């Protein structure tokens, strides 16, 4: 299990990126929201989409959930 967070501020394309704890691209504490502990990024992205419908996995730490 890993801890996942979603960026409160969208990327230029409008997506809110989901990051696994330890990611070198993790947003600052003030700019992220804790999603929970998940076995994979798939559950974390689903949780993020309940808050921000346009959520996506980080290319670097959640690549299998990154859709571009």
C-alpha atoms as a printed R data frame, in Angstrom:
   type eleno elety resid chain resno       x      y       z
1  ATOM     1    CA   UNK     A     1   0.000  0.000   0.000
2  ATOM     2    CA   UNK     A     2   1.127  3.533  -0.710
3  ATOM     3    CA   UNK     A     3  -0.149  6.959   0.266
4  ATOM     4    CA   UNK     A     4  -1.593  9.019  -2.565
5  ATOM     5    CA   UNK     A     5  -2.292 12.720  -2.931
6  ATOM     6    CA   UNK     A     6  -3.976 14.890  -5.532
7  ATOM     7    CA   UNK     A     7  -2.730 18.292  -6.589
8  ATOM     8    CA   UNK     A     8  -5.254 20.999  -5.637
9  ATOM     9    CA   UNK     A     9  -4.117 23.174  -8.548
10 ATOM    10    CA   UNK     A    10  -4.761 21.836 -12.048
11 ATOM    11    CA   UNK     A    11  -2.036 21.456 -14.634
12 ATOM    12    CA   UNK     A    12  -2.122 23.764 -17.708
13 ATOM    13    CA   UNK     A    13  -4.321 21.178 -19.461
14 ATOM    14    CA   UNK     A    14  -6.821 21.217 -16.576
15 ATOM    15    CA   UNK     A    15  -5.916 17.845 -15.010
16 ATOM    16    CA   UNK     A    16  -5.397 17.395 -11.277
17 ATOM    17    CA   UNK     A    17  -2.422 15.044 -10.952
18 ATOM    18    CA   UNK     A    18  -2.389 12.129  -8.529
19 ATOM    19    CA   UNK     A    19   0.982 11.453  -6.858
20 ATOM    20    CA   UNK     A    20   2.351  8.598  -4.768
21 ATOM    21    CA   UNK     A    21   4.180  9.621  -1.595
22 ATOM    22    CA   UNK     A    22   7.855 10.106  -2.319
23 ATOM    23    CA   UNK     A    23   7.343 11.409  -5.859
24 ATOM    24    CA   UNK     A    24   9.918 14.028  -6.789
25 ATOM    25    CA   UNK     A    25   7.072 16.041  -8.395
26 ATOM    26    CA   UNK     A    26   4.869 16.005  -5.280
27 ATOM    27    CA   UNK     A    27   3.127 19.360  -4.793
28 ATOM    28    CA   UNK     A    28   3.729 21.353  -1.616
29 ATOM    29    CA   UNK     A    29   1.681 20.459   1.468
30 ATOM    30    CA   UNK     A    30  -0.509 23.512   0.954
31 ATOM    31    CA   UNK     A    31  -1.209 22.470  -2.637
32 ATOM    32    CA   UNK     A    32  -2.136 18.814  -2.157
33 ATOM    33    CA   UNK     A    33  -4.977 16.782  -0.695
34 ATOM    34    CA   UNK     A    34  -4.518 13.359   0.869
35 ATOM    35    CA   UNK     A    35  -6.563 10.694  -0.895
36 ATOM    36    CA   UNK     A    36  -5.734  7.630   1.205
37 ATOM    37    CA   UNK     A    37  -3.657  4.468   1.041
38 ATOM    38    CA   UNK     A    38  -4.148  2.348  -2.062
39 ATOM    39    CA   UNK     A    39  -2.663 -0.806  -3.562
40 ATOM    40    CA   UNK     A    40  -2.242  0.973  -6.906
41 ATOM    41    CA   UNK     A    41  -2.797  4.323  -8.556
42 ATOM    42    CA   UNK     A    42  -6.061  3.099 -10.092
43 ATOM    43    CA   UNK     A    43  -7.960  3.348  -6.796
44 ATOM    44    CA   UNK     A    44  -6.313  6.673  -6.010
45 ATOM    45    CA   UNK     A    45  -7.328  8.171  -9.355
46 ATOM    46    CA   UNK     A    46 -10.919  6.976  -8.815
47 ATOM    47    CA   UNK     A    47 -10.915  8.703  -5.408
48 ATOM    48    CA   UNK     A    48  -9.465 11.867  -6.951
49 ATOM    49    CA   UNK     A    49 -12.116 11.897  -9.702
50 ATOM    50    CA   UNK     A    50 -14.812 12.024  -7.001
51 ATOM    51    CA   UNK     A    51 -13.308 15.387  -5.974
52 ATOM    52    CA   UNK     A    52 -11.858 16.630  -9.267
53 ATOM    53    CA   UNK     A    53 -13.477 14.844 -12.247
54 ATOM    54    CA   UNK     A    54 -10.541 15.728 -14.491
55 ATOM    55    CA   UNK     A    55  -7.864 13.827 -12.527
56 ATOM    56    CA   UNK     A    56  -4.959 11.889 -13.967
57 ATOM    57    CA   UNK     A    57  -1.992  9.899 -12.676
58 ATOM    58    CA   UNK     A    58   1.412 11.564 -12.520
59 ATOM    59    CA   UNK     A    59   3.628 10.591 -15.453
60 ATOM    60    CA   UNK     A    60   6.571  9.945 -13.114
61 ATOM    61    CA   UNK     A    61   5.117  8.109 -10.106
62 ATOM    62    CA   UNK     A    62   1.772  6.780 -11.421
63 ATOM    63    CA   UNK     A    63   2.560  6.242 -15.078
64 ATOM    64    CA   UNK     A    64   0.148  3.329 -15.499
65 ATOM    65    CA   UNK     A    65  -2.669  5.778 -14.631
66 ATOM    66    CA   UNK     A    66  -1.357  8.663 -16.716
67 ATOM    67    CA   UNK     A    67  -3.548  9.317 -19.737
68 ATOM    68    CA   UNK     A    68  -1.880 12.467 -20.952
